[in-house]
């Protein structure tokens, strides 16, 4: 196990700068998820840590050792890819032990480490099978086993669950998290799925256009996003953003007035802002206690109900943990739950 330290890391492809002087410290044993939209640089950053992409400028240290210019094989890392990258002509056991065999390790040691990893991952009964005889989840376990047997200082995961169906992704999320809790190896995990990041990581790094927007625990990013980008990226369904103005009576948007805590807007009365409210932080209220909203779409989700509503000139999503007897065209009255409103300035930065 080891800490990972990135200092002023840049990456350019020709004249295009895709990583802009990025600094990041990942402590020993931590599980960190890199998230962001497509093209934000998260996979490029992971590949630079792995040594699969050169660093244009800056340095990368693993376990206190400068690995910036070292080959991947010399960095003491193990990477799990999106497409499994298994050898089709090799059995599970041979696939898992191949890297150790390539390094000339004794056969008895290879067999012992393969048995150990197979037991952890529930692969003991599959060691004689070939990849074509395995399900997608089993293949992913084999890819993880191949990484585990090397006992690396750092695990790198590049969107390892994106090829699996929804049910299997949830299962494998739990398995990877459990694996980390058992081995406590420093882990860097790239995903486009913020739900994966929220449920698995100790800390999340939100990237946008090659820059770090915010680093924090899942709940820190959810409860106190530093800016509108992070607020909109973290959370599912996504946060609603309503443009308008803070007043002494509440938040005024075109055609509606949302009542807010007096303390939330006291310092910003008269100021233009964007009000951020998560769908699950709306509550129904009586007429006169909230803003009138017209129902556009009703989506029953079993014990929950999700509504698309027209609130003044804004379209918002509201999620209620109950069954509602409403139809499109009905008018309901909404207000934000106390203390659950986020305000952002014209530059998208959080207003305290």
N, C-alpha and C positions, 0 to 999 in steps of 0.2 A: 504494500500500500504506500501511497505517496501523495503529496500535494501537487497541484498543477498551477503554474504561474505564467500568465501571458502578460507581457509588458510591451505596450505601444505597438501591437501587432498590426501590420498592414498587409493587404494583398491586392495586387493590381494584375489585371489581364490586359496587356497592352497599355492603352491610355485610360482604361476604365478601372477606377478604384472601387473594389467591392467590400473591403474591410478597412475601416478608417481608424487607425491608431487605437486599437481596442486593448483595454486593460481588464484582466479578470484573475481573481484568486479563488481557487477551488481547494479547500482544506482537505487534509488526509481523511479518507473514509467517507466523504460526502457524496451524495447522489444529486447531480446538477442536471437540469433539463434546459436545453437551448430551444427556444420557441420563437416563432415569428412567421410572417406570411412567406409565400414562395418568392425566392429571389432575395431574401433578406441577408443571406450569407451564412446561415447556421451550418449547413453541410460543408461548405468551404472551410469554415472555422474548425470543424471536427477533423476534416482531412488534413489540415495543417498540423493539428495536434498529433495526428497519426503519422505524419511524415509523407503523406500521399500528395500533398501540395506544398510547394516551396513557399517560404515566408519572404515577402518582398522587403519588409523592414520590421524591426522589433525582435523579440526573443521569446522562446518557449522553454520553460524549465519544468522537469518532472522529477520529483523527489530531490530537489536541490541541484539537479544536474542539468546543464544547458544542452538541450537536444535539438536546438533550432536547425542545425545542419546535419543531424544524424539520419541514417537510413531507418525506415520503419522497423526493421528487424532488430535494430540496436536500441530501441526506445523502451523496451519492456512494457509494451501495451498489447492489448488484444482487442480486435474490432469485430463486431457482429453487424453484418450487412443486411440490407433490406431484402435481397434476393437469395439469402442463405449461403450461396457460393459453396455448395457441397460438390464433391467429386462423385459423379453418378456411378462410376465403375468400382467404387470402394464401399465396403460395408460401413455401418455406423461406427463401429469400433475403430476401424482404420482411419475414417474421416476425423474422428475425435483425436486420435493420437498422431496424426500425420505430422504436425508441426514439431512435436517432440522427436519423432523419428528423423525428420529432416535435420534436426540439431544433433543427431547422433547419440541420443540418450539411450540407456540400456533398455532392452525389451521388457524386463521385469518391472522396471520403474514406469514405463509407458503403460503396461497392462494394469498396474496398480492405480495409476492416476485416472485412467479411463474408467475403471470400475468405480472409483470414488465419485467422479463427476456424474456417471450414469445413475448412481444411486441417488444423488442429490436431485437429479432432474427426472427421475422416473423412467429411465431409458434402459434399465438393466435387462429387460426381456426383449429389447430390440437391437442388441449389439451386432447380431449377425445379419440384419436386414440391410437392403440397399435403399438409397433415397427415394427411388420410384415406388417403393413399397410403404412409404410413410405418408401420413397426412401433413397438411401445412403446419399445424402446431407442433407435430413431432419433428419435422425438419428444422423448425426454429429452435427447438430444444437441442437438437444435435449441433446446430451452429453455436448456441450458447455453451454447450459442453466442450466444443473445440477450443473456445476461448478460456474456459475455466481450467482445463488441464494444464495450461501454460503457467498458471498462478502469476498473472501479470501484476504490475503496480497499478495499472489503470485499465478499466473496461471502457470501450467506446461503442456506443450503439447508434447506428444510422437508420432511423425510422424502421426498426425491426418488425413492427406489427402491421404495417400499412397494407401488406398483401393478405391479411387474414380477415375472415368475416367478423361481424360485430361481436357475436357471442364469444368467439375464440380470442378476440383482442382483449376483452374484459378478463378472461381466464389467464391469458399470458401476462397481462399487466400485473396481476397478483403474484404470478410466479417470479417475474423479474424483481419485483419489490421484495418478495420473500428471500430470493437469492442474495440480494444486496444486504439484507438484514442479517443473513447467516454468514456471508463471507466478509462483509464490511470493506470491500475493495472500492477505492475511489472510482466513481462512475460518471461519465459524461454521455448524456442521452439526447439525441436530436429527434424532435417530433414536430409535425405541423398541427397535431391534435392537442389543444390546450387542456382538454379533460385528462388525457394521459399525463401531461406534465403536472397538473394539480393533484392527481391521486398518487403519483409515484415519487416525486422529487422532494428532497430536503429544501432546495432552493431552485428558483426559476430565473433564467436570464432571458429577458424579452429583447429580441433584436429587431431592428427596422432599418433597412437600407444600409447594412453594414455597421450600424452603431448600436450601442447598448442603450435602451430606453429606461430600463429599471432592472434591478436585481433584488430579490427578496424571497421570503418563504411564500408558499402558495396563498396563505391567508393574508399576508402583508400586501401582496399585489391585488388580491380581491377586495380587501377592506380599504386600502389607501393607495390607489393607483396614482403614480406621480403625474400622469398626463392623460389626455383623452385617448391617445393611441393605446396605451396599456389598458385603460378602462374598457375600451371596446374589444380588445383582444382576449382578455381574461374574463371568463364567465360564460355560461351557456344556459339559456339563450343570451345573446349579447346585450350589453347595456343599451338602454334608450338614451338618445341625446336630443334635448329639446332646446332650441335657441330662444332667447328672450331677454328679460331684464329682472333684476332683483328689486323688489319694492318692500315697503314696510308691511304690506299685507300678505306677501308671498312671492312666488315666482310667476311673472306675467309673460305669457307667450301669446302669439297672435290668436285671439279668440278664446282664451282660457286663462284662468288664474289658479295655480296650484298652491294650496296652503303649505307653508314650510315652518319648521321650528324657527322662532324668532332669533335664537342664537346663531342659526346657520347662515342667516342673511344680514344680520345687524350691521356687520362691517362693510357690506357690499351694496347696501340699498342705493338704488339709482344707477347701478352699474350694469352694463350689458354683459351677458355671460351665457354659457351653455350649461343646462341642468342635466346631469346624468343620473338615471334611476334604473336599477336592475329590474327586470320583469317581475321577479319574485318579491320585490320590495314595494309594490303597489298594494293597497288594501281598499276594499269596497266601503263606502260610507253612505250616509243619508244625504239627500239633496240639501244643499246649503253648507255642507261640511267639507265638500271637495269639488273638483272640477267635473263637469258633465262630459262624457265621452260616448261616442256612438260606436257600437259593435260592428265590425266589418266581417270578421271571420271567427268562427268558434272551432277550436280543436280539442275535443275531449281526449284526455290521456289516462283514462282509468280513474284513479283517485284524484288526479289534477285536471285543471281546465286552463288552456292557454287561449287568450283572446287577442286578436288584432283590433285596435281601436283607433278612431279618429279623435284626437284631443286638440281642439282648436284647429290649427292648420298642420299639426304634427301627427304622424302615424306612429303609434307605439305598440309594443307587445307587453301584455301583462299575464303573469302566471299565478294562478291561485291553487292552493293545496286543498281543493274541495271540488265537488261537482256543482256546476252552475246551470240553472235552467234559463238560459238566454239564447236568443237567435239573432242573426244579422239584422241590423236596423234598430235593435233595442238601445236605449240610452241608460248607462250606468254612471255612478259617481265615484271618482277615484281620488285618493290622496296618497302621498308617499308615507311609508312607515317612519316613525320618529327616528331621527339620526341616520337615515339611510339614503341621504341625498349627497351627490357630489357636484361641485361647481367648478367650471373651467373657464379660463379667460380666453381672449380672442386668439391667443397663440396655442391654445390647447393645454396650458399648464394648470395644475390644480390650484384652486383658490382655498386657502385655509380659513 
